[in-house]
Amino acid sequence: MKANMRVGMSQGVNLTPQLLQSIRLLQLTAPQLEQELRQALERNPLLEQEESDDEAADDTAADAAGLEAAAWDELPEPAFLSGGSAGVGGDEDGVLRIADGESSDPRLRLLRLLSLHWAAQDLPVAAWWLDHCDDRGYLEQPLDALLAEARAAFPERADEVGLLRLRLLHGDWPGMAAADAGECLSAQLRALPADATRALALRILAAHLDLLATHDEAALAAATGAAPDAVRAAMGMILGLRPHPVQAPVAEVHEHIVPDVVAWHAGGAWRVALNRRGTPQLRIAAHCERALAGSQHAALRGLLDEARWLVRGVAMRNDTLLRTAQVLVERQSGFLDQGPEAILPLTLREVADAIGVHESTVSRIVSGKYIQTPRGTFELKRMFAVRLEGAGIAGSAVKAMVKRLIDAEPATAPLADDVIAGLLARQGVRIARRTVAKYRDQLAIGPARSRQRLAPRQARQECV
C-alpha cells in the first residue's frame, strides 16, 4: 500500500455564538421576538427597557453590527443547521449554545432532521432544493430547469445534485421536492412495505391517473387485468396517502395573528413601518456599561457581551425585515392598489439583490412574518410570485383572473375550462386548458357541470 499526501484548500464560515444568535433572531415572528426579549430582560440585569419611542438606538446598533451582518450573509444556504463545519460535532455543536425552539418553517425542520444523518457537505445542496420548493413541498419550476440551475450553483457536485434530490424525495419526508403529484404519491408508496397491493397501486399511478381521478374501479380492473377487490385495495392505499409532501400546519384557534410590518398609503406613496406594539425596546443600562468598562470579572463581562449581541442582533433583524418589506411593497404596489390580478412575478433573488443580501437571508426573514395592509393582513411570502412559463405575468395573477371569470359566469351556463382559456387569450394571457383546470382545483372550484344551476322556471317545472 502506497501512502499519498495531498494539500488542499477549503472555504467555510466560522459559526460564532453571536452569529448563530443573529440567525435565530432573524427567523422569529413578532410574538416570538416579544417573548424572547422579555425573557432576556428577566435573565440579564444589564438590560433595561426603553420608555421612549426613539428609534435612534436601533440605527446605532445596526451600524455597529455591520461586520456581524456581513458574516451571517456569507452563509450560502441554511447549512448552519448541520452544526457548523465538518470538524464540529457532539457537545461542540454551536447550535446547542442557543436556546432551541421548533421552527414554523417546514424546510428548517426537515434540514434539522437531515443534519442528524446526512453528511455536512450534502446539506447545502439539500437546502438549495428545499428553497426551490413551494409551501406544499413541490418544486416551483420545471425539473430540467432546476437541475441546470443546481449544477451551476454547485459545479463541483454537478453529477450529484440530481441524486441528492432523489434522496430527499425518498427520504424522511417521502415526496419532498417532487416535480408533480404523481412523483410525490409514488415516493410515498415506495416507502410502504412491498406487496401485491403496493405494486398494483404503483402501476395505476404510472399509467392510469385519469381513471383513478374518476374512481372508475371497473375501468381500472379492465386496464390493469386485476381483480376488482385488488383494484379497490390499491385505490384505498393511494387515497390514504398525503396529497402534498408537506401538510399545512393546523391553525390554533386561540391564537391571533400579530403583523410584523404595517403598510399604508399616504401622500401618494406606500409607506412601511415595523409593528413595535407589545415588543419591548431593549438597551444596555448606561451606568452598568460604565461600571464594567475596566472590569475583569468574567461572569459580568459575559453578561455584557450577551447583552450587546442581543441588541445588535435585534437591530439587524429589524433592519433586514424593514428593507425587505419596503422592496416588496414597492414592487407589488399594483397588487396592493388593484388586487391579486395585478401581482407581478417576483423572486427571492430579485429582492435579495435589491437590498444587498443573499436570497437565503430573504427566505429566512419572510418566513412566518405577516404584513398588515388596507387589503388585509397576510404573509409576506404571498407577495412573491412565480412567473408563468413563457409569459411576463405571475401565475397567481392568472389564478385570480380565473376566479373572477368563474365568479361572473351565468349560473345556468358555467364556463368550461377551454372557454376560460379562450377568454384569457383575448386578454393576452395564453395558457392551456389543463392549466385552467389546475388553478380551478387549487381554488377548490368544481368543473363546469358541477357548477351548473337550473333556471328558476325550469327548477319549478322539475319540482312539479
C-alpha positions as CSV (number, residue, x, y, z in Angstrom):
1,M,0.0,0.0,0.0
2,K,1.4,3.4,-1.0
3,A,0.7,6.4,1.2
4,N,0.0,9.7,-0.6
5,M,-0.2,13.2,0.8
6,R,-2.3,15.9,-0.8
7,V,-2.5,19.6,0.1
8,G,-5.9,21.2,-0.4
9,M,-7.8,24.4,0.5
10,S,-11.3,24.7,1.7
11,Q,-13.6,27.6,2.5
12,G,-16.1,27.7,5.3
13,V,-17.9,30.0,7.7
14,N,-17.0,30.2,11.3
15,L,-20.3,30.0,13.1
16,T,-19.7,32.0,16.3
17,P,-22.3,32.1,19.0
18,Q,-23.3,35.7,18.2
19,L,-23.7,34.8,14.5
20,L,-25.9,31.8,15.4
21,Q,-28.0,34.1,17.7
22,S,-28.4,36.6,14.9
23,I,-29.6,33.9,12.5
24,R,-32.1,32.7,15.1
25,L,-33.4,36.2,15.8
26,L,-33.8,36.7,12.0
27,Q,-36.4,33.9,11.9
28,L,-38.5,35.0,14.9
29,T,-42.0,36.3,14.4
30,A,-43.4,39.3,16.3
31,P,-44.9,37.3,19.2
32,Q,-41.7,35.1,19.4
33,L,-39.5,38.1,19.4
34,E,-41.6,39.7,22.2
35,Q,-41.3,36.6,24.3
36,E,-37.5,36.3,23.6
37,L,-36.9,39.9,24.7
38,R,-39.0,39.7,27.8
39,Q,-37.1,36.5,28.9
40,A,-33.8,38.4,28.2
41,L,-34.9,41.2,30.4
42,E,-35.5,38.8,33.3
43,R,-32.3,36.9,32.7
44,N,-29.8,39.7,32.1
45,P,-29.7,42.5,34.7
46,L,-27.6,44.7,32.4
47,L,-30.5,45.1,30.0
48,E,-33.3,47.7,30.5
49,Q,-36.4,48.6,28.6
50,E,-36.6,52.0,26.9
51,E,-39.6,54.1,27.8
52,S,-39.5,56.4,24.8
53,D,-40.3,55.6,21.1
54,D,-37.0,56.9,19.9
55,E,-35.5,54.6,17.3
56,A,-32.0,56.1,17.2
57,A,-30.7,53.3,19.3
58,D,-31.7,50.7,16.7
59,D,-30.0,52.6,14.0
60,T,-26.8,52.9,16.0
61,A,-26.8,49.2,16.9
62,A,-27.4,48.3,13.3
63,D,-24.4,50.4,12.1
64,A,-22.2,48.9,14.8
65,A,-23.2,45.4,13.8
66,G,-22.2,45.7,10.2
67,L,-19.4,43.1,10.4
68,E,-21.8,40.6,12.1
69,A,-24.4,41.2,9.4
70,A,-21.9,40.6,6.6
71,A,-20.7,37.4,8.3
72,W,-24.3,36.0,8.6
73,D,-25.0,36.8,4.9
74,E,-21.9,34.8,3.8
75,L,-23.8,31.6,4.7
76,P,-24.7,30.2,1.2
77,E,-27.8,28.4,2.4
78,P,-29.2,27.3,5.8
79,A,-26.3,24.9,6.2
80,F,-25.8,26.1,9.8
81,L,-28.4,23.6,10.8
82,S,-25.8,20.9,10.3
83,G,-24.0,22.2,13.4
84,G,-21.2,24.1,11.6
85,S,-18.1,22.8,9.9
86,A,-17.4,19.2,9.4
87,G,-15.0,19.2,12.4
88,V,-17.7,20.2,14.8
89,G,-19.9,17.6,16.5
90,G,-21.3,16.2,19.7
91,D,-21.1,18.7,22.6
92,E,-19.3,21.2,20.5
93,D,-22.3,21.8,18.2
94,G,-22.6,25.5,18.0
95,V,-26.4,25.4,17.7
96,L,-26.7,23.9,21.2
97,R,-25.3,27.1,22.7
98,I,-28.6,28.9,21.8
99,A,-32.0,28.2,23.4
100,D,-33.6,25.8,20.9
101,G,-37.1,26.3,19.5
102,E,-39.2,24.5,16.9
103,S,-39.3,26.5,13.7
104,S,-42.6,27.0,11.9
105,D,-40.8,26.7,8.6
106,P,-41.1,23.0,7.4
107,R,-37.8,23.4,5.4
108,L,-35.9,24.3,8.5
109,R,-37.5,21.4,10.5
110,L,-36.5,19.0,7.7
111,L,-33.0,20.3,7.5
112,R,-32.5,19.9,11.2
113,L,-33.7,16.3,10.9
114,L,-31.3,15.7,7.9
115,S,-28.4,17.1,9.9
116,L,-28.6,14.0,12.1
117,H,-27.7,11.5,9.4
118,W,-26.7,13.4,6.3
119,A,-23.1,14.4,5.6
120,A,-22.4,18.1,6.3
121,Q,-21.3,18.7,2.7
122,D,-24.6,17.4,1.3
123,L,-26.8,19.8,3.5
124,P,-26.2,22.9,1.4
125,V,-27.4,21.1,-1.7
126,A,-30.5,19.8,0.2
127,A,-31.2,23.3,1.4
128,W,-30.9,24.6,-2.2
129,W,-33.6,22.1,-3.3
130,L,-35.8,22.9,-0.4
131,D,-35.6,26.6,-1.1
132,H,-36.9,25.9,-4.6
133,C,-40.0,24.1,-3.2
134,D,-43.3,25.8,-2.6
135,D,-45.1,25.6,0.7
136,R,-46.6,22.2,-0.2
137,G,-43.2,20.7,-0.9
138,Y,-43.4,20.6,-4.7
139,L,-40.7,22.1,-7.0
140,E,-41.7,25.6,-8.0
141,Q,-40.2,25.3,-11.5
142,P,-39.7,22.5,-14.1
143,L,-37.3,19.8,-13.0
144,D,-35.0,20.2,-16.0
145,A,-34.6,24.0,-15.4
146,L,-33.8,23.5,-11.8
147,L,-31.3,20.7,-12.5
148,A,-29.4,23.1,-14.7
149,E,-29.5,25.9,-12.0
150,A,-28.4,23.4,-9.4
151,R,-25.4,22.3,-11.5
152,A,-24.4,25.9,-12.0
153,A,-24.8,26.6,-8.3
154,F,-22.7,23.6,-7.3
155,P,-20.3,23.0,-10.2
156,E,-18.1,20.7,-8.1
157,R,-21.1,18.5,-7.4
158,A,-22.8,18.7,-10.8
159,D,-23.1,14.9,-11.1
160,E,-24.7,14.5,-7.6
161,V,-27.3,17.3,-7.4
162,G,-30.0,15.1,-9.1
163,L,-29.2,12.1,-6.8
164,L,-29.5,14.3,-3.7
165,R,-32.9,15.5,-4.9
166,L,-33.9,11.8,-5.2
167,R,-32.6,11.2,-1.8
168,L,-34.9,14.0,-0.5
169,L,-37.7,12.6,-2.5
170,H,-37.4,9.1,-0.9
171,G,-36.1,10.3,2.5
172,D,-37.5,11.3,5.8
173,W,-40.5,13.1,4.3
174,P,-41.4,10.9,1.2
175,G,-42.4,13.0,-1.7
176,M,-40.4,16.2,-0.7
177,A,-39.0,18.1,-3.7
178,A,-41.3,16.1,-6.1
179,A,-41.9,17.5,-9.6
180,D,-45.6,16.7,-9.6
181,A,-48.3,14.9,-7.6
182,G,-47.6,11.5,-9.4
183,E,-44.0,11.6,-8.3
184,C,-45.0,12.6,-4.7
185,L,-47.5,9.8,-4.4
186,S,-45.1,7.2,-5.9
187,A,-42.4,8.2,-3.4
188,Q,-44.9,7.7,-0.5
189,L,-46.0,4.3,-1.9
190,R,-42.3,3.1,-2.2
191,A,-41.9,3.9,1.5
192,L,-44.5,1.3,2.3
193,P,-43.8,-2.4,2.7
194,A,-43.7,-4.2,-0.7
195,D,-46.6,-6.4,-1.5
196,A,-49.1,-7.0,-4.4
197,T,-51.3,-4.1,-3.4
198,R,-48.5,-1.6,-3.5
199,A,-47.3,-3.0,-6.9
200,L,-50.7,-2.5,-8.3
201,A,-51.0,1.0,-6.9
202,L,-47.7,1.9,-8.5
203,R,-49.0,0.7,-11.8
204,I,-52.1,2.7,-11.5
205,L,-50.2,5.9,-10.7
206,A,-47.8,5.3,-13.6
207,A,-50.3,4.7,-16.3
208,H,-53.9,5.3,-15.2
209,L,-54.1,8.5,-13.3
210,D,-57.2,9.6,-15.3
211,L,-59.1,6.5,-14.3
212,L,-58.0,6.9,-10.7
213,A,-59.3,10.5,-10.7
214,T,-62.8,9.4,-11.8
215,H,-62.7,6.4,-9.3
216,D,-63.7,4.1,-12.1
217,E,-63.0,0.7,-10.5
218,A,-64.3,-1.3,-13.4
219,A,-62.2,0.5,-16.0
220,L,-59.1,0.2,-13.8
221,A,-59.7,-3.5,-13.4
222,A,-60.0,-3.9,-17.2
223,A,-56.9,-1.7,-17.8
224,T,-54.7,-3.5,-15.3
225,G,-56.1,-7.0,-15.6
226,A,-56.5,-7.2,-11.8
227,A,-59.5,-8.3,-9.8
228,P,-62.0,-5.7,-8.6
229,D,-61.1,-6.3,-5.0
230,A,-57.4,-5.9,-5.7
231,V,-58.1,-2.6,-7.5
232,R,-60.3,-1.4,-4.7
233,A,-57.5,-2.1,-2.2
234,A,-54.9,-0.4,-4.3
235,M,-57.2,2.7,-4.7
236,G,-57.7,2.7,-0.9
237,M,-53.9,2.7,-0.4
238,I,-53.4,5.6,-2.8
239,L,-56.2,7.6,-1.4
240,G,-54.7,7.2,2.1
241,L,-51.6,9.0,1.1
242,R,-50.9,12.7,1.7
243,P,-51.9,14.9,-1.3
244,H,-48.8,17.0,-0.7
245,P,-45.3,16.3,0.8
246,V,-45.9,19.0,3.5
247,Q,-49.2,19.2,5.2
248,A,-50.4,22.7,6.1
249,P,-50.0,23.4,9.8
250,V,-53.2,23.2,11.8
251,A,-54.2,26.7,12.9
252,E,-54.6,27.1,16.6
253,V,-58.0,28.8,17.2
254,H,-56.8,30.6,20.4
255,E,-54.0,32.4,18.6
256,H,-54.4,35.6,16.7
257,I,-52.1,37.0,14.0
258,V,-49.8,39.8,15.1
259,P,-48.5,41.6,12.0
260,D,-44.7,42.2,11.9
261,V,-44.9,45.0,9.4
262,V,-47.6,47.6,8.7
263,A,-48.0,49.2,5.2
264,W,-50.3,52.2,4.4
265,H,-50.8,54.7,1.6
266,A,-50.2,58.3,2.3
267,G,-49.0,61.3,0.3
268,G,-49.3,59.5,-3.0
269,A,-46.9,56.7,-1.9
270,W,-46.8,53.5,0.0
271,R,-45.1,53.6,3.4
272,V,-43.9,50.8,5.6
273,A,-43.1,50.6,9.3
274,L,-42.3,47.8,11.8
275,N,-45.1,46.9,14.2
276,R,-43.4,47.6,17.6
277,R,-46.6,47.4,19.7
278,G,-46.1,45.0,22.5
279,T,-42.4,44.4,21.7
280,P,-40.1,45.8,24.4
281,Q,-37.3,48.1,23.2
282,L,-34.1,47.0,24.9
283,R,-30.9,48.8,25.6
284,I,-27.8,48.3,27.8
285,A,-28.1,50.1,31.1
286,A,-25.6,53.0,30.7
287,H,-24.5,53.0,34.3
288,C,-23.7,49.3,34.2
289,E,-21.7,49.6,31.0
290,R,-19.6,52.4,32.5
291,A,-19.1,50.4,35.7
292,L,-17.8,47.4,33.7
293,A,-15.6,49.4,31.4
294,G,-12.4,48.2,33.1
295,S,-13.7,45.2,34.9
296,Q,-12.1,41.8,34.6
297,H,-15.0,39.9,36.2
298,A,-15.6,37.0,33.8
299,A,-19.3,36.5,34.6
300,L,-20.2,40.2,34.4
301,R,-18.2,40.6,31.2
302,G,-20.1,37.6,29.8
303,L,-23.4,39.2,30.6
304,L,-22.3,42.5,29.0
305,D,-21.2,40.7,25.8
306,E,-24.5,38.8,25.7
307,A,-26.5,42.0,26.1
308,R,-24.5,43.6,23.2
309,W,-25.0,40.7,20.9
310,L,-28.8,40.6,21.6
311,V,-29.2,44.4,21.0
312,R,-27.2,44.2,17.8
313,G,-29.0,41.0,16.6
314,V,-32.4,42.6,17.1
315,A,-31.3,45.7,15.3
316,M,-30.1,43.6,12.3
317,R,-33.3,41.6,12.3
318,N,-35.5,44.7,12.3
319,D,-33.4,46.5,9.7
320,T,-33.4,43.4,7.3
321,L,-37.2,42.9,7.8
322,L,-38.0,46.6,7.1
323,R,-35.8,46.8,4.0
324,T,-37.3,43.6,2.7
325,A,-40.9,44.8,3.3
326,Q,-40.1,48.1,1.6
327,V,-38.9,46.4,-1.5
328,L,-41.9,44.0,-1.5
329,V,-44.4,46.9,-1.2
330,E,-42.6,49.0,-3.8
331,R,-42.5,46.1,-6.3
332,Q,-46.1,44.9,-5.6
333,S,-47.8,48.3,-5.3
334,G,-50.1,47.3,-8.1
335,F,-51.2,44.3,-6.1
336,L,-51.9,46.5,-3.1
337,D,-53.8,49.1,-5.2
338,Q,-55.8,46.8,-7.5
339,G,-55.8,43.3,-6.1
340,P,-54.4,39.8,-6.9
341,E,-54.7,40.2,-10.7
342,A,-52.1,42.9,-10.6
343,I,-49.4,41.0,-8.7
344,L,-46.1,40.8,-10.6
345,P,-43.6,38.0,-10.9
346,L,-41.1,38.4,-8.0
347,T,-38.4,36.0,-6.7
348,L,-36.3,35.8,-3.6
349,R,-33.2,36.6,-5.7
350,E,-34.6,39.8,-7.0
351,V,-35.4,41.1,-3.5
352,A,-32.1,39.9,-2.2
353,D,-30.2,41.8,-5.0
354,A,-32.3,44.9,-4.2
355,I,-31.3,45.0,-0.6
356,G,-27.8,43.6,-1.0
357,V,-28.1,40.3,0.9
358,H,-28.2,36.6,-0.1
359,E,-31.5,35.1,-1.1
360,S,-31.4,32.6,1.8
361,T,-31.5,35.6,4.1
362,V,-34.6,36.9,2.5
363,S,-36.1,33.4,2.7
364,R,-35.5,33.4,6.5
365,I,-36.8,36.9,7.2
366,V,-40.1,36.4,5.3
367,S,-40.8,33.0,6.8
368,G,-43.8,33.2,9.2
369,K,-43.9,37.1,9.0
370,Y,-47.2,39.0,8.3
371,I,-47.9,42.4,6.9
372,Q,-50.9,44.5,7.6
373,T,-52.2,46.4,4.6
374,P,-55.5,48.1,3.6
375,R,-56.2,45.0,1.5
376,G,-55.9,42.7,4.6
377,T,-53.2,41.0,6.7
378,F,-51.3,38.2,5.0
379,E,-47.9,36.5,4.9
380,L,-45.0,38.3,3.3
381,K,-44.5,35.2,1.2
382,R,-47.7,36.0,-0.6
383,M,-46.1,39.0,-2.2
384,F,-43.7,36.7,-4.1
385,A,-45.0,35.2,-7.3
386,V,-43.6,32.7,-9.9
387,R,-43.5,33.9,-13.5
388,L,-45.9,32.0,-15.7
389,E,-43.8,29.9,-18.2
390,G,-43.5,31.8,-21.5
391,A,-45.2,34.9,-20.2
392,G,-44.5,38.1,-18.3
393,I,-47.3,37.6,-15.8
394,A,-47.4,35.8,-12.4
395,G,-49.2,32.5,-12.1
396,S,-51.1,33.8,-9.0
397,A,-52.4,36.7,-11.1
398,V,-53.7,34.3,-13.7
399,K,-55.4,32.3,-10.9
400,A,-57.1,35.4,-9.7
401,M,-58.3,36.1,-13.3
402,V,-59.7,32.5,-13.5
403,K,-61.6,33.1,-10.2
404,R,-63.0,36.4,-11.5
405,L,-64.3,34.8,-14.7
406,I,-65.9,32.0,-12.8
407,D,-67.5,34.3,-10.2
408,A,-69.1,36.4,-13.0
409,E,-70.3,33.4,-15.1
410,P,-74.0,32.9,-15.7
411,A,-75.5,30.5,-13.1
412,T,-77.2,28.4,-15.8
413,A,-74.3,28.3,-18.3
414,P,-71.0,28.0,-16.4
415,L,-67.8,28.4,-18.3
416,A,-65.8,25.3,-19.3
417,D,-62.1,25.3,-18.9
418,D,-61.3,25.7,-22.6
419,V,-63.7,28.6,-22.8
420,I,-61.9,30.3,-19.8
421,A,-58.6,29.7,-21.6
422,G,-60.0,31.4,-24.7
423,L,-61.3,34.4,-22.7
424,L,-57.9,34.8,-21.1
425,A,-56.2,34.5,-24.5
426,R,-58.2,37.6,-25.6
427,Q,-56.7,39.5,-22.7
428,G,-53.2,38.5,-23.9
429,V,-52.7,35.6,-21.4
430,R,-52.3,32.3,-23.3
431,I,-52.5,29.2,-21.1
432,A,-53.5,25.6,-21.7
433,R,-56.9,24.2,-20.7
434,R,-55.1,21.9,-18.2
435,T,-53.6,25.0,-16.6
436,V,-57.0,26.5,-16.1
437,A,-58.1,23.1,-14.5
438,K,-55.1,23.1,-12.2
439,Y,-55.8,26.7,-11.0
440,R,-59.5,25.8,-10.6
441,D,-58.6,22.8,-8.4
442,Q,-56.3,25.0,-6.3
443,L,-59.2,27.4,-5.8
444,A,-61.5,24.4,-4.7
445,I,-63.9,25.1,-7.6
446,G,-65.6,22.2,-9.3
447,P,-65.8,21.6,-13.1
448,A,-68.5,23.4,-15.2
449,R,-71.0,20.5,-14.9
450,S,-71.0,20.6,-11.1
451,R,-71.4,24.4,-11.1
452,Q,-74.5,24.5,-13.3
453,R,-77.7,25.6,-11.7
454,L,-81.2,25.4,-13.2
455,A,-83.1,28.5,-14.3
456,P,-85.9,29.4,-11.9
457,R,-88.7,28.4,-14.3
458,Q,-87.1,25.1,-15.2
459,A,-86.5,24.4,-11.5
460,R,-90.2,25.0,-10.7
461,Q,-91.3,22.7,-13.5
462,E,-89.0,19.9,-12.2
463,C,-90.3,20.3,-8.7
464,V,-93.9,20.0,-10.1
